[in-house]
C-alpha cells in the first residue's frame, strides 16, 4: 500500500498508523469518525504509514518507517511528534466529544501526571496483546 503524503505538513495533527494491522485500522476508523467537528471538518488527519519511506521522510524527516509501523505517532503542525500513550492523549484531546475528558492526561500532581502514566501503561499492554486481538503485522518487516 503506497500512501502519498502532502508535500508540506498541514495545519492539523496527523495520526500515523499501521494500515496492514486489523487492530490499528479499526481504531483509526473510529478516530476518523470521531474527529469531525460540528462543521464536519476533521480536527486531525488519519493516515496509514504506507510502504514508501521517502514519502514518510518528506512528511516527517528523521522518522524511520519501521518505528512508524511499530508505535503510533502523531505529527503536530509545529513539527514535533508524540508517540505511544502521549500520541493517544493528543488524539483524544482533538476529538470533539472526548476533549472534555482528555484534559485529565495533562493534570499534574506533585509534578507527576498520573493519568498519563496510566495511559502510557495501557498502551504498552495493548502493544503486547495486539497479536491476540488479530494483529500480525505491527512492527514487523514488510520486506520479502
VENPE-V200546 format. One record per residue. RES is the residue in three letters. PSI is psi as a letter, one per 20 degrees, with the letter a starting at -180 (* if undefined). OMEGA is omega as a letter, one per 40 degrees, with the letter a starting at -180 (NA if undefined). Layout:
<<RES:PSI:OMEGA> <RES:PSI:OMEGA>>
This chain:
<<UNK:o:i> <UNK:p:i> <UNK:p:i> <UNK:o:i> <UNK:q:i> <UNK:q:a> <UNK:h:i> <UNK:q:a> <UNK:p:i> <UNK:r:a> <UNK:j:a> <UNK:q:i> <UNK:q:i> <UNK:p:i> <UNK:o:i> <UNK:p:a> <UNK:r:i> <UNK:o:a> <UNK:i:i> <UNK:i:a> <UNK:p:i> <UNK:g:a> <UNK:g:a> <UNK:g:i> <UNK:g:a> <UNK:g:i> <UNK:h:i> <UNK:h:i> <UNK:g:i> <UNK:g:i> <UNK:g:a> <UNK:g:i> <UNK:h:a> <UNK:i:a> <UNK:i:a> <UNK:p:i> <UNK:r:i> <UNK:h:i> <UNK:i:a> <UNK:i:i> <UNK:p:i> <UNK:q:i> <UNK:i:i> <UNK:r:a> <UNK:p:a> <UNK:p:a> <UNK:p:i> <UNK:q:a> <UNK:g:a> <UNK:a:a> <UNK:k:a> <UNK:n:a> <UNK:h:a> <UNK:h:i> <UNK:h:i> <UNK:g:i> <UNK:h:i> <UNK:h:a> <UNK:g:a> <UNK:n:a> <UNK:p:i> <UNK:i:i> <UNK:o:i> <UNK:p:a> <UNK:h:a> <UNK:h:i> <UNK:h:i> <UNK:h:i> <UNK:h:a> <UNK:h:a> <UNK:p:i> <UNK:p:i> <UNK:q:i> <UNK:p:i> <UNK:p:a> <UNK:q:a> <UNK:h:a> <UNK:j:i> <UNK:i:i> <UNK:r:a> <UNK:q:i> <UNK:q:a> <UNK:q:i> <UNK:c:a> <UNK:h:i> <UNK:h:i> <UNK:g:i> <UNK:g:i> <UNK:g:i> <UNK:g:i> <UNK:g:a> <UNK:h:i> <UNK:h:a> <UNK:i:a> <UNK:o:a> <UNK:g:a> <UNK:i:a> <UNK:i:a> <UNK:g:a> <UNK:h:a> <UNK:h:a> <UNK:i:i> <UNK:i:i> <UNK:h:a> <UNK:i:i> <UNK:i:a> <UNK:p:a> <UNK:q:i> <UNK:o:a> <UNK:l:i> <UNK:j:a> <UNK:q:i> <UNK:n:a> <UNK:h:a> <UNK:h:i> <UNK:h:i> <UNK:g:i> <UNK:g:i> <UNK:g:i> <UNK:g:i> <UNK:g:i> <UNK:h:i> <UNK:g:i> <UNK:g:i> <UNK:g:i> <UNK:g:i> <UNK:h:a> <UNK:h:a> <UNK:i:a> <UNK:g:i> <UNK:h:i> <UNK:h:a> <UNK:j:i> <UNK:j:i> <UNK:p:i> <UNK:j:a> <UNK:h:a> <UNK:p:i> <UNK:j:a> <UNK:q:a> <UNK:p:i> <UNK:i:a> <UNK:q:a> <UNK:*:NA>>
